[in-house]
Amino acid sequence: MATSVSIPAGAPQADRTMGTYRRADPLFVSGEGAWLVDSEGTRYLDWISGIGAASLGHGHPALSKALGAQAATLGHISNLYRHAPGEEFAARLCDHAGMDAVFFSNSGSEANETALKLARKHHAQNGAPERQRFVALQGGFHGRTFGSLSVTSKAAYREPFGGMLDAAFVEPGDLEGLAAELLQGPCALILEPIQGEGGIRELCGSFLKKARQLCTETGTVLIHDEVQCGGGRTGQFLASMHTGPDAAPDIVTLAKPIGAGVPIGATLARGELAGTLQPGDHGSTFGGGTLASSAGLVVLDELDAGLQEHVVELGESFASELDRLVERHDVLFTRRGRGLLQGVVAPGRSSEIVTALFQAGVLTCTAALDVVRFLPPFVLSSNDLLEGIARLDRVLTDQF
């Protein structure tokens, strides 16, 4: 029998969430721009932005205004009914991504889950229901639901949960291996143009183009997971746009920055795939709701009003400053990334550097085993960039 626990009024309460995260000690209570403030008044430079989700930083005036106005007029309604923010956001998001239709969900995992289901149904309704196997890349990370986890290569993420969907994994850049898998007639190939969790590894343009060609030749659905690298983070709205139309996917998934911290996922498709899902095939209670759509519209407004150019300029400065630190400090091996998705490789020392930066008031995280990952908000200023670089330089000089 469960017992009740009496907690004195005003006493701090223990964290009753399940133990899936190793939480740091500070209790954050406010933020402004690229800065967070804890309950003791200590300020931290936020170079993780909610694992890439808080694209407009903290306390953004336009976002706060839009969410307040929307909450005051029309909150949540069922997807059985129309609402203006959702329809406008869908149209504008499709235009930005060069796609024809979108399904809204609540996260990147859900967006990828939708993409896998969409690819499966596409083959089934075209007379090939046996095409159920997926192909993905080593180092890829696509989420924590059973489907998205099935195409995530790291075995440690999958093994605690038993059987998964049938998937094969190919090394990035291995065109012969990719061709061999696709010639077997799988359902879909899913890849990240820039692997985030896998170590900020950018796939070369020739590989992306050849993957597109092979998928076309074999009738395989090509899915680009741009949950972390898309939404404007690399300087283009989609990271694949740096390669050009010859790499364009059939389906692209987005989340993180397109909601500015409000939960939203998006699965966008073009051509025949855009009309594959019919009433009853899929659904989401909260996906694309009024508040999330209103947040998404603010993100697109800001990108169109000059924020995208700011990301390009600041991303170039960020890369240049990190390259300079790589030259100065032997603990750093190289820099990786594009735009405001950056990382430095520090073999065997990345976790120590992340901890030292935290103690110096800069929030970062690791990627793969050896990479210190930087995902600052798009609104990061030049002064904030230089302040963070100076703190990183001091940490590397004094402790490594």
Contacts in CASP RR format, 6 or more apart in sequence:
PFRMAT RR
TARGET T0000
AUTHOR 0000-0000-0000
METHOD contacts of the structure
MODEL  1
MATSVSIPAGAPQADRTMGTYRRADPLFVSGEGAWLVDSEGTRYLDWISG
IGAASLGHGHPALSKALGAQAATLGHISNLYRHAPGEEFAARLCDHAGMD
AVFFSNSGSEANETALKLARKHHAQNGAPERQRFVALQGGFHGRTFGSLS
VTSKAAYREPFGGMLDAAFVEPGDLEGLAAELLQGPCALILEPIQGEGGI
RELCGSFLKKARQLCTETGTVLIHDEVQCGGGRTGQFLASMHTGPDAAPD
IVTLAKPIGAGVPIGATLARGELAGTLQPGDHGSTFGGGTLASSAGLVVL
DELDAGLQEHVVELGESFASELDRLVERHDVLFTRRGRGLLQGVVAPGRS
SEIVTALFQAGVLTCTAALDVVRFLPPFVLSSNDLLEGIARLDRVLTDQF
7 13 0 8 1.000
15 23 0 8 1.000
24 358 0 8 1.000
26 38 0 8 1.000
26 39 0 8 1.000
26 40 0 8 1.000
26 42 0 8 1.000
26 44 0 8 1.000
27 38 0 8 1.000
27 39 0 8 1.000
28 36 0 8 1.000
28 37 0 8 1.000
28 38 0 8 1.000
28 39 0 8 1.000
28 44 0 8 1.000
29 37 0 8 1.000
29 38 0 8 1.000
29 39 0 8 1.000
30 36 0 8 1.000
30 37 0 8 1.000
30 58 0 8 1.000
31 37 0 8 1.000
31 58 0 8 1.000
31 59 0 8 1.000
32 58 0 8 1.000
32 59 0 8 1.000
33 46 0 8 1.000
33 57 0 8 1.000
33 58 0 8 1.000
33 59 0 8 1.000
33 60 0 8 1.000
33 377 0 8 1.000
33 379 0 8 1.000
34 45 0 8 1.000
34 46 0 8 1.000
34 47 0 8 1.000
34 49 0 8 1.000
34 57 0 8 1.000
34 58 0 8 1.000
34 376 0 8 1.000
34 377 0 8 1.000
34 379 0 8 1.000
34 380 0 8 1.000
34 381 0 8 1.000
34 384 0 8 1.000
35 43 0 8 1.000
35 44 0 8 1.000
35 45 0 8 1.000
35 46 0 8 1.000
35 58 0 8 1.000
35 384 0 8 1.000
36 43 0 8 1.000
36 44 0 8 1.000
36 46 0 8 1.000
36 58 0 8 1.000
36 363 0 8 1.000
37 43 0 8 1.000
37 44 0 8 1.000
38 44 0 8 1.000
42 361 0 8 1.000
43 361 0 8 1.000
44 358 0 8 1.000
44 361 0 8 1.000
44 362 0 8 1.000
44 363 0 8 1.000
45 361 0 8 1.000
45 362 0 8 1.000
45 363 0 8 1.000
45 384 0 8 1.000
45 387 0 8 1.000
45 388 0 8 1.000
45 391 0 8 1.000
46 54 0 8 1.000
46 57 0 8 1.000
46 58 0 8 1.000
46 363 0 8 1.000
46 376 0 8 1.000
46 377 0 8 1.000
47 362 0 8 1.000
47 363 0 8 1.000
47 364 0 8 1.000
47 374 0 8 1.000
47 375 0 8 1.000
47 376 0 8 1.000
47 388 0 8 1.000
48 363 0 8 1.000
48 364 0 8 1.000
48 365 0 8 1.000
48 373 0 8 1.000
48 374 0 8 1.000
48 375 0 8 1.000
48 376 0 8 1.000
49 55 0 8 1.000
49 57 0 8 1.000
49 375 0 8 1.000
49 376 0 8 1.000
49 377 0 8 1.000
50 261 0 8 1.000
50 375 0 8 1.000
51 228 0 8 1.000
51 256 0 8 1.000
51 365 0 8 1.000
51 375 0 8 1.000
52 228 0 8 1.000
52 233 0 8 1.000
52 256 0 8 1.000
52 257 0 8 1.000
52 375 0 8 1.000
52 377 0 8 1.000
53 255 0 8 1.000
53 256 0 8 1.000
53 257 0 8 1.000
53 259 0 8 1.000
53 260 0 8 1.000
53 261 0 8 1.000
54 260 0 8 1.000
54 261 0 8 1.000
54 377 0 8 1.000
55 231 0 8 1.000
55 233 0 8 1.000
55 256 0 8 1.000
55 257 0 8 1.000
55 258 0 8 1.000
55 259 0 8 1.000
55 260 0 8 1.000
55 261 0 8 1.000
55 299 0 8 1.000
55 377 0 8 1.000
55 378 0 8 1.000
55 379 0 8 1.000
56 62 0 8 1.000
56 63 0 8 1.000
56 260 0 8 1.000
56 298 0 8 1.000
56 299 0 8 1.000
56 302 0 8 1.000
56 377 0 8 1.000
56 378 0 8 1.000
56 379 0 8 1.000
57 260 0 8 1.000
57 377 0 8 1.000
57 378 0 8 1.000
57 379 0 8 1.000
58 377 0 8 1.000
60 260 0 8 1.000
60 298 0 8 1.000
60 379 0 8 1.000
62 298 0 8 1.000
62 301 0 8 1.000
62 302 0 8 1.000
63 260 0 8 1.000
63 295 0 8 1.000
63 298 0 8 1.000
66 294 0 8 1.000
66 295 0 8 1.000
66 297 0 8 1.000
66 298 0 8 1.000
67 262 0 8 1.000
67 291 0 8 1.000
67 294 0 8 1.000
67 295 0 8 1.000
69 294 0 8 1.000
70 85 0 8 1.000
70 290 0 8 1.000
70 291 0 8 1.000
70 294 0 8 1.000
71 291 0 8 1.000
74 83 0 8 1.000
74 290 0 8 1.000
75 290 0 8 1.000
75 291 0 8 1.000
76 286 0 8 1.000
76 289 0 8 1.000
76 290 0 8 1.000
76 291 0 8 1.000
77 83 0 8 1.000
77 289 0 8 1.000
77 290 0 8 1.000
78 285 0 8 1.000
79 283 0 8 1.000
79 284 0 8 1.000
79 285 0 8 1.000
79 287 0 8 1.000
79 288 0 8 1.000
79 289 0 8 1.000
83 289 0 8 1.000
83 290 0 8 1.000
83 293 0 8 1.000
85 289 0 8 1.000
85 290 0 8 1.000
85 293 0 8 1.000
85 294 0 8 1.000
85 297 0 8 1.000
86 104 0 8 1.000
86 288 0 8 1.000
86 289 0 8 1.000
86 290 0 8 1.000
86 293 0 8 1.000
88 293 0 8 1.000
88 297 0 8 1.000
89 288 0 8 1.000
89 293 0 8 1.000
89 294 0 8 1.000
89 296 0 8 1.000
89 297 0 8 1.000
89 300 0 8 1.000
90 101 0 8 1.000
90 102 0 8 1.000
90 104 0 8 1.000
90 293 0 8 1.000
92 297 0 8 1.000
92 300 0 8 1.000
93 102 0 8 1.000
93 254 0 8 1.000
93 258 0 8 1.000
93 266 0 8 1.000
93 268 0 8 1.000
93 296 0 8 1.000
93 300 0 8 1.000
94 100 0 8 1.000
94 101 0 8 1.000
94 102 0 8 1.000
94 268 0 8 1.000
96 231 0 8 1.000
96 237 0 8 1.000
96 300 0 8 1.000
96 303 0 8 1.000
97 237 0 8 1.000
97 238 0 8 1.000
97 252 0 8 1.000
97 254 0 8 1.000
97 268 0 8 1.000
98 268 0 8 1.000
98 270 0 8 1.000
99 252 0 8 1.000
99 268 0 8 1.000
99 269 0 8 1.000
99 270 0 8 1.000
99 274 0 8 1.000
100 268 0 8 1.000
100 269 0 8 1.000
100 270 0 8 1.000
100 271 0 8 1.000
100 274 0 8 1.000
101 268 0 8 1.000
101 269 0 8 1.000
101 270 0 8 1.000
101 274 0 8 1.000
101 275 0 8 1.000
102 266 0 8 1.000
102 267 0 8 1.000
102 268 0 8 1.000
102 269 0 8 1.000
103 114 0 8 1.000
103 118 0 8 1.000
103 266 0 8 1.000
103 267 0 8 1.000
103 277 0 8 1.000
103 282 0 8 1.000
103 283 0 8 1.000
103 284 0 8 1.000
104 264 0 8 1.000
104 265 0 8 1.000
104 266 0 8 1.000
104 284 0 8 1.000
104 287 0 8 1.000
104 288 0 8 1.000
104 289 0 8 1.000
104 292 0 8 1.000
104 293 0 8 1.000
105 111 0 8 1.000
105 113 0 8 1.000
105 114 0 8 1.000
105 264 0 8 1.000
105 265 0 8 1.000
105 266 0 8 1.000
105 267 0 8 1.000
105 284 0 8 1.000
105 287 0 8 1.000
105 288 0 8 1.000
106 263 0 8 1.000
106 264 0 8 1.000
106 265 0 8 1.000
106 284 0 8 1.000
106 286 0 8 1.000
106 287 0 8 1.000
106 292 0 8 1.000
107 255 0 8 1.000
107 263 0 8 1.000
107 265 0 8 1.000
108 143 0 8 1.000
108 148 0 8 1.000
108 227 0 8 1.000
108 253 0 8 1.000
108 254 0 8 1.000
108 255 0 8 1.000
108 256 0 8 1.000
108 265 0 8 1.000
109 142 0 8 1.000
109 143 0 8 1.000
109 144 0 8 1.000
109 145 0 8 1.000
109 148 0 8 1.000
110 145 0 8 1.000
110 265 0 8 1.000
110 284 0 8 1.000
111 227 0 8 1.000
111 253 0 8 1.000
111 254 0 8 1.000
111 255 0 8 1.000
111 265 0 8 1.000
111 266 0 8 1.000
111 267 0 8 1.000
112 142 0 8 1.000
112 143 0 8 1.000
112 145 0 8 1.000
112 147 0 8 1.000
112 148 0 8 1.000
112 151 0 8 1.000
112 190 0 8 1.000
112 223 0 8 1.000
112 225 0 8 1.000
112 227 0 8 1.000
112 253 0 8 1.000
112 267 0 8 1.000
113 145 0 8 1.000
113 147 0 8 1.000
113 148 0 8 1.000
114 253 0 8 1.000
114 267 0 8 1.000
114 282 0 8 1.000
115 188 0 8 1.000
115 190 0 8 1.000
115 223 0 8 1.000
115 225 0 8 1.000
115 251 0 8 1.000
115 253 0 8 1.000
115 267 0 8 1.000
116 134 0 8 1.000
116 147 0 8 1.000
116 148 0 8 1.000
116 151 0 8 1.000
116 165 0 8 1.000
116 187 0 8 1.000
116 188 0 8 1.000
116 190 0 8 1.000
116 223 0 8 1.000
117 281 0 8 1.000
117 282 0 8 1.000
118 221 0 8 1.000
118 251 0 8 1.000
118 267 0 8 1.000
118 269 0 8 1.000
118 273 0 8 1.000
118 276 0 8 1.000
118 277 0 8 1.000
118 282 0 8 1.000
119 134 0 8 1.000
119 187 0 8 1.000
119 188 0 8 1.000
119 221 0 8 1.000
119 223 0 8 1.000
119 251 0 8 1.000
119 273 0 8 1.000
120 131 0 8 1.000
120 132 0 8 1.000
120 187 0 8 1.000
121 276 0 8 1.000
121 277 0 8 1.000
121 281 0 8 1.000
122 221 0 8 1.000
122 272 0 8 1.000
122 273 0 8 1.000
122 276 0 8 1.000
123 129 0 8 1.000
123 131 0 8 1.000
123 132 0 8 1.000
123 187 0 8 1.000
123 221 0 8 1.000
125 276 0 8 1.000
131 185 0 8 1.000
131 186 0 8 1.000
131 187 0 8 1.000
132 165 0 8 1.000
132 166 0 8 1.000
132 187 0 8 1.000
133 166 0 8 1.000
133 167 0 8 1.000
133 168 0 8 1.000
133 184 0 8 1.000
133 185 0 8 1.000
133 186 0 8 1.000
133 187 0 8 1.000
134 150 0 8 1.000
134 151 0 8 1.000
134 165 0 8 1.000
134 166 0 8 1.000
134 167 0 8 1.000
134 168 0 8 1.000
134 186 0 8 1.000
134 187 0 8 1.000
134 188 0 8 1.000
134 189 0 8 1.000
134 190 0 8 1.000
135 167 0 8 1.000
135 168 0 8 1.000
135 169 0 8 1.000
135 170 0 8 1.000
135 178 0 8 1.000
135 181 0 8 1.000
135 182 0 8 1.000
135 186 0 8 1.000
135 188 0 8 1.000
135 189 0 8 1.000
135 190 0 8 1.000
135 220 0 8 1.000
136 142 0 8 1.000
136 151 0 8 1.000
136 152 0 8 1.000
136 153 0 8 1.000
136 167 0 8 1.000
136 168 0 8 1.000
136 169 0 8 1.000
136 170 0 8 1.000
136 189 0 8 1.000
136 190 0 8 1.000
136 191 0 8 1.000
137 153 0 8 1.000
137 169 0 8 1.000
137 170 0 8 1.000
137 171 0 8 1.000
137 172 0 8 1.000
137 191 0 8 1.000
137 192 0 8 1.000
137 195 0 8 1.000
137 203 0 8 1.000
138 153 0 8 1.000
138 169 0 8 1.000
138 170 0 8 1.000
138 171 0 8 1.000
138 172 0 8 1.000
139 153 0 8 1.000
139 154 0 8 1.000
139 172 0 8 1.000
139 195 0 8 1.000
139 197 0 8 1.000
139 198 0 8 1.000
139 199 0 8 1.000
139 201 0 8 1.000
139 368 0 8 1.000
140 151 0 8 1.000
140 152 0 8 1.000
140 153 0 8 1.000
140 154 0 8 1.000
140 191 0 8 1.000
140 192 0 8 1.000
140 195 0 8 1.000
140 196 0 8 1.000
140 197 0 8 1.000
140 198 0 8 1.000
141 152 0 8 1.000
141 153 0 8 1.000
141 154 0 8 1.000
141 157 0 8 1.000
141 192 0 8 1.000
141 195 0 8 1.000
141 196 0 8 1.000
141 197 0 8 1.000
141 198 0 8 1.000
142 148 0 8 1.000
142 149 0 8 1.000
142 151 0 8 1.000
142 152 0 8 1.000
142 190 0 8 1.000
142 192 0 8 1.000
142 225 0 8 1.000
142 227 0 8 1.000
143 149 0 8 1.000
143 152 0 8 1.000
144 157 0 8 1.000
146 161 0 8 1.000
146 164 0 8 1.000
146 165 0 8 1.000
147 164 0 8 1.000
147 165 0 8 1.000
149 157 0 8 1.000
149 158 0 8 1.000
149 161 0 8 1.000
149 164 0 8 1.000
150 158 0 8 1.000
150 164 0 8 1.000
150 165 0 8 1.000
150 166 0 8 1.000
150 167 0 8 1.000
151 165 0 8 1.000
151 167 0 8 1.000
151 190 0 8 1.000
152 158 0 8 1.000
153 169 0 8 1.000
158 164 0 8 1.000
168 181 0 8 1.000
168 186 0 8 1.000
170 177 0 8 1.000
170 178 0 8 1.000
170 181 0 8 1.000
171 177 0 8 1.000
172 191 0 8 1.000
172 195 0 8 1.000
172 201 0 8 1.000
172 203 0 8 1.000
172 207 0 8 1.000
173 203 0 8 1.000
173 204 0 8 1.000
173 207 0 8 1.000
175 207 0 8 1.000
175 210 0 8 1.000
178 189 0 8 1.000
178 210 0 8 1.000
178 211 0 8 1.000
178 214 0 8 1.000
179 214 0 8 1.000
182 189 0 8 1.000
182 214 0 8 1.000
182 215 0 8 1.000
182 217 0 8 1.000
182 218 0 8 1.000
182 220 0 8 1.000
183 218 0 8 1.000
185 218 0 8 1.000
185 219 0 8 1.000
185 220 0 8 1.000
186 220 0 8 1.000
187 220 0 8 1.000
187 221 0 8 1.000
188 220 0 8 1.000
188 221 0 8 1.000
188 222 0 8 1.000
188 223 0 8 1.000
188 251 0 8 1.000
189 211 0 8 1.000
189 215 0 8 1.000
189 220 0 8 1.000
189 221 0 8 1.000
189 222 0 8 1.000
189 223 0 8 1.000
190 223 0 8 1.000
190 224 0 8 1.000
190 225 0 8 1.000
191 203 0 8 1.000
191 211 0 8 1.000
191 223 0 8 1.000
191 224 0 8 1.000
191 225 0 8 1.000
192 203 0 8 1.000
192 224 0 8 1.000
192 225 0 8 1.000
192 226 0 8 1.000
192 227 0 8 1.000
192 228 0 8 1.000
192 229 0 8 1.000
193 202 0 8 1.000
193 203 0 8 1.000
193 208 0 8 1.000
193 224 0 8 1.000
193 226 0 8 1.000
193 229 0 8 1.000
193 238 0 8 1.000
193 239 0 8 1.000
193 240 0 8 1.000
193 242 0 8 1.000
193 243 0 8 1.000
193 247 0 8 1.000
194 200 0 8 1.000
194 201 0 8 1.000
194 202 0 8 1.000
194 203 0 8 1.000
194 228 0 8 1.000
194 229 0 8 1.000
194 234 0 8 1.000
194 239 0 8 1.000
194 337 0 8 1.000
194 338 0 8 1.000
194 341 0 8 1.000
195 201 0 8 1.000
195 202 0 8 1.000
195 203 0 8 1.000
196 228 0 8 1.000
196 229 0 8 1.000
196 341 0 8 1.000
196 367 0 8 1.000
196 373 0 8 1.000
197 228 0 8 1.000
197 367 0 8 1.000
197 368 0 8 1.000
198 367 0 8 1.000
198 368 0 8 1.000
198 371 0 8 1.000
199 336 0 8 1.000
199 343 0 8 1.000
199 367 0 8 1.000
199 368 0 8 1.000
199 371 0 8 1.000
199 373 0 8 1.000
200 336 0 8 1.000
200 337 0 8 1.000
200 341 0 8 1.000
200 342 0 8 1.000
200 343 0 8 1.000
200 367 0 8 1.000
200 371 0 8 1.000
200 373 0 8 1.000
201 336 0 8 1.000
202 239 0 8 1.000
202 336 0 8 1.000
202 337 0 8 1.000
202 338 0 8 1.000
205 243 0 8 1.000
205 247 0 8 1.000
208 240 0 8 1.000
208 243 0 8 1.000
208 247 0 8 1.000
209 243 0 8 1.000
209 246 0 8 1.000
209 247 0 8 1.000
211 222 0 8 1.000
211 247 0 8 1.000
212 222 0 8 1.000
212 246 0 8 1.000
212 247 0 8 1.000
212 248 0 8 1.000
212 249 0 8 1.000
213 246 0 8 1.000
214 220 0 8 1.000
215 221 0 8 1.000
215 222 0 8 1.000
215 250 0 8 1.000
221 250 0 8 1.000
221 251 0 8 1.000
221 273 0 8 1.000
222 249 0 8 1.000
222 250 0 8 1.000
222 251 0 8 1.000
223 249 0 8 1.000
223 250 0 8 1.000
223 251 0 8 1.000
223 252 0 8 1.000
223 253 0 8 1.000
224 238 0 8 1.000
224 240 0 8 1.000
224 249 0 8 1.000
224 251 0 8 1.000
224 252 0 8 1.000
224 253 0 8 1.000
225 252 0 8 1.000
225 253 0 8 1.000
226 238 0 8 1.000
226 239 0 8 1.000
226 240 0 8 1.000
226 252 0 8 1.000
226 253 0 8 1.000
226 254 0 8 1.000
227 253 0 8 1.000
227 254 0 8 1.000
227 255 0 8 1.000
227 256 0 8 1.000
227 265 0 8 1.000
228 256 0 8 1.000
228 341 0 8 1.000
228 375 0 8 1.000
229 239 0 8 1.000
229 338 0 8 1.000
229 341 0 8 1.000
230 237 0 8 1.000
230 238 0 8 1.000
230 239 0 8 1.000
230 254 0 8 1.000
230 256 0 8 1.000
230 257 0 8 1.000
231 237 0 8 1.000
231 238 0 8 1.000
231 254 0 8 1.000
231 256 0 8 1.000
231 257 0 8 1.000
231 258 0 8 1.000
231 299 0 8 1.000
231 303 0 8 1.000
232 238 0 8 1.000
232 257 0 8 1.000
232 303 0 8 1.000
232 308 0 8 1.000
232 311 0 8 1.000
232 378 0 8 1.000
233 239 0 8 1.000
233 257 0 8 1.000
233 311 0 8 1.000
233 339 0 8 1.000
233 340 0 8 1.000
233 341 0 8 1.000
233 375 0 8 1.000
233 378 0 8 1.000
234 242 0 8 1.000
234 311 0 8 1.000
234 337 0 8 1.000
234 338 0 8 1.000
234 339 0 8 1.000
234 340 0 8 1.000
234 341 0 8 1.000
235 308 0 8 1.000
235 311 0 8 1.000
235 312 0 8 1.000
235 315 0 8 1.000
235 338 0 8 1.000
235 339 0 8 1.000
235 340 0 8 1.000
236 242 0 8 1.000
237 303 0 8 1.000
237 308 0 8 1.000
238 252 0 8 1.000
239 338 0 8 1.000
240 247 0 8 1.000
240 248 0 8 1.000
240 249 0 8 1.000
240 252 0 8 1.000
242 338 0 8 1.000
248 270 0 8 1.000
250 269 0 8 1.000
250 270 0 8 1.000
250 271 0 8 1.000
250 273 0 8 1.000
251 267 0 8 1.000
251 268 0 8 1.000
251 269 0 8 1.000
251 270 0 8 1.000
251 273 0 8 1.000
252 267 0 8 1.000
252 268 0 8 1.000
253 265 0 8 1.000
253 266 0 8 1.000
253 267 0 8 1.000
253 268 0 8 1.000
254 265 0 8 1.000
254 266 0 8 1.000
254 268 0 8 1.000
255 264 0 8 1.000
255 265 0 8 1.000
255 266 0 8 1.000
257 299 0 8 1.000
257 378 0 8 1.000
258 264 0 8 1.000
258 265 0 8 1.000
258 266 0 8 1.000
258 296 0 8 1.000
258 299 0 8 1.000
259 292 0 8 1.000
259 295 0 8 1.000
259 296 0 8 1.000
259 299 0 8 1.000
260 295 0 8 1.000
260 296 0 8 1.000
260 298 0 8 1.000
260 299 0 8 1.000
261 295 0 8 1.000
262 291 0 8 1.000
262 292 0 8 1.000
262 295 0 8 1.000
262 296 0 8 1.000
263 286 0 8 1.000
263 292 0 8 1.000
264 287 0 8 1.000
264 288 0 8 1.000
264 292 0 8 1.000
264 293 0 8 1.000
264 295 0 8 1.000
264 296 0 8 1.000
265 287 0 8 1.000
269 275 0 8 1.000
269 276 0 8 1.000
286 292 0 8 1.000
302 378 0 8 1.000
303 378 0 8 1.000
307 378 0 8 1.000
307 379 0 8 1.000
310 378 0 8 1.000
310 379 0 8 1.000
311 339 0 8 1.000
311 340 0 8 1.000
311 378 0 8 1.000
312 339 0 8 1.000
314 339 0 8 1.000
314 340 0 8 1.000
314 380 0 8 1.000
314 382 0 8 1.000
314 385 0 8 1.000
315 338 0 8 1.000
315 339 0 8 1.000
315 340 0 8 1.000
315 342 0 8 1.000
316 339 0 8 1.000
317 382 0 8 1.000
317 385 0 8 1.000
318 339 0 8 1.000
318 340 0 8 1.000
318 342 0 8 1.000
318 374 0 8 1.000
318 376 0 8 1.000
318 385 0 8 1.000
319 335 0 8 1.000
319 337 0 8 1.000
319 338 0 8 1.000
319 339 0 8 1.000
319 342 0 8 1.000
321 385 0 8 1.000
321 386 0 8 1.000
321 389 0 8 1.000
322 335 0 8 1.000
322 342 0 8 1.000
322 343 0 8 1.000
322 344 0 8 1.000
322 374 0 8 1.000
322 389 0 8 1.000
323 335 0 8 1.000
325 332 0 8 1.000
325 344 0 8 1.000
325 389 0 8 1.000
325 392 0 8 1.000
325 393 0 8 1.000
325 396 0 8 1.000
326 332 0 8 1.000
326 333 0 8 1.000
326 334 0 8 1.000
326 335 0 8 1.000
326 344 0 8 1.000
328 393 0 8 1.000
328 396 0 8 1.000
329 396 0 8 1.000
329 397 0 8 1.000
329 400 0 8 1.000
331 346 0 8 1.000
331 349 0 8 1.000
331 353 0 8 1.000
331 396 0 8 1.000
331 400 0 8 1.000
332 344 0 8 1.000
332 345 0 8 1.000
332 346 0 8 1.000
332 396 0 8 1.000
333 344 0 8 1.000
333 345 0 8 1.000
333 346 0 8 1.000
333 347 0 8 1.000
333 370 0 8 1.000
334 344 0 8 1.000
334 345 0 8 1.000
335 342 0 8 1.000
335 343 0 8 1.000
335 344 0 8 1.000
335 345 0 8 1.000
336 342 0 8 1.000
336 343 0 8 1.000
336 344 0 8 1.000
336 345 0 8 1.000
336 371 0 8 1.000
337 343 0 8 1.000
340 374 0 8 1.000
340 375 0 8 1.000
340 376 0 8 1.000
340 378 0 8 1.000
340 380 0 8 1.000
341 374 0 8 1.000
341 375 0 8 1.000
342 373 0 8 1.000
342 374 0 8 1.000
343 367 0 8 1.000
343 371 0 8 1.000
343 372 0 8 1.000
343 373 0 8 1.000
343 374 0 8 1.000
344 371 0 8 1.000
344 372 0 8 1.000
345 370 0 8 1.000
345 371 0 8 1.000
346 353 0 8 1.000
346 370 0 8 1.000
346 371 0 8 1.000
346 372 0 8 1.000
347 370 0 8 1.000
348 369 0 8 1.000
348 370 0 8 1.000
349 370 0 8 1.000
349 400 0 8 1.000
350 366 0 8 1.000
350 369 0 8 1.000
350 370 0 8 1.000
350 371 0 8 1.000
350 372 0 8 1.000
351 366 0 8 1.000
352 399 0 8 1.000
352 400 0 8 1.000
353 364 0 8 1.000
353 372 0 8 1.000
353 395 0 8 1.000
353 396 0 8 1.000
353 400 0 8 1.000
354 364 0 8 1.000
354 365 0 8 1.000
354 366 0 8 1.000
354 372 0 8 1.000
356 395 0 8 1.000
356 399 0 8 1.000
356 400 0 8 1.000
357 363 0 8 1.000
357 364 0 8 1.000
357 372 0 8 1.000
357 391 0 8 1.000
357 392 0 8 1.000
357 395 0 8 1.000
358 364 0 8 1.000
360 391 0 8 1.000
360 392 0 8 1.000
360 394 0 8 1.000
360 395 0 8 1.000
361 391 0 8 1.000
362 388 0 8 1.000
362 391 0 8 1.000
362 392 0 8 1.000
364 372 0 8 1.000
364 373 0 8 1.000
364 374 0 8 1.000
365 372 0 8 1.000
365 373 0 8 1.000
365 375 0 8 1.000
366 372 0 8 1.000
366 373 0 8 1.000
367 373 0 8 1.000
376 384 0 8 1.000
376 385 0 8 1.000
END
